[in-house]
Amino acid sequence: MNEVPPYVPPKVWQWEKGNGGEFASINRPIAGPTHDKPLPVGKHPMQLYSLGTPNGVKVTVLLEELLALGFTGAEYDAWLINIRDGDQFGSGFTAANPNSKIPALMDHSAGTPVRVFESGAILLHLAEKFGAFLPSDPAGRPECLSWLFWQMGSAPYLGGGFGHFYAYAPVKIEYCIDRYAMEVKRQLDVLDRRLAENQYICGDEYTIADIAIWPWYGAVVLNKVYEAAEFLDAASYKHLGRWTREIAERDAVKRGRMVNRTSGPLEEQLRERHDAGDFATRTQDKIEASGGVS
Ligand SMILES: N[C@@H](CCC(=O)N[C@@H](CS)C(=O)NCC(=O)O)C(=O)O
């Protein structure tokens, strides 16, 4: 095992600004706003405050899927919350989500705006509102909710556990990487076995369970998070790979992945979305700005 510097925890933990490594500038042990900043409000029924991370992408994919089905009530403005700049601690954002994490949705469709935070709650709220992507039969609905909540409980081991210690921690600690790689590989196997016998997570129907799981576990397979596909031998999960690639081909998924995105190829970034036409215009602008596509 690697040498880990000896650390004896004090009786009471103290916050020393600067600890916390990669995210030290934004991590803090106190909730609540740090500054006054109202949230902007656009013209559509749904106002989304988010960033193009896997948790944010879940919501933009669902909104794009709903729009593709013709649910105009799902029209949305997607505002950028830059978490590295501390936007999640603005007064407007903490009113929308007291937990200061993206995504947060304000649903203006019923008059008085309603807040919804936690990506799983947002997916469920929208699926119920539009009666789509959530089976209604007595066996399908609980199966779908089980996988939705499986994702919400499991992804923190992938992101906050494995991803943090493998990619971001200032020192590589074998114990931590082993602990979380083991758990993440078990989760990948859970999905692989499920998808060996089902086209989608809940059976024959594409649901909010797929929409919640794909941005995290599909991203591992596609090597889009933590550059860990080889380390985790992601290619060996064949059925998960098949499902990942199928979902990546959906037009709504391609659009949803672009929204509030601030990294990766410029032509795949739509930092804010206020109109369905933004995709075409922004893509063209970006391509022209980067000197065209060869
Ligand atoms: N369980 C939450 C997790 C959300 C979350 O962790 N969001 C991250 C970005 S992916 C965030 O906003 N981090 C900002 C911070 O920790 O200050 C959800 O699914 O909505």
The ligand as an ORCA input file, in Angstrom:
! r2SCAN-3c Opt
* xyz 0 1
  N     -28.327     14.493     -5.316
  C     -28.189     15.710     -6.074
  C     -26.735     15.924     -6.380
  C     -26.498     17.206     -7.121
  C     -25.025     17.549     -7.192
  O     -24.171     16.909     -6.557
  N     -24.715     18.602     -7.965
  C     -23.341     19.055     -8.066
  C     -22.904     19.113     -9.517
  S     -23.111     17.561    -10.331
  C     -23.222     20.454     -7.501
  O     -24.075     21.285     -7.715
  N     -22.137     20.740     -6.775
  C     -21.909     22.043     -6.246
  C     -21.380     22.007     -4.844
  O     -21.187     20.904     -4.308
  O     -21.143     23.090     -4.278
  C     -29.021     15.623     -7.364
  O     -29.070     14.537     -7.937
  O     -29.634     16.608     -7.764
*
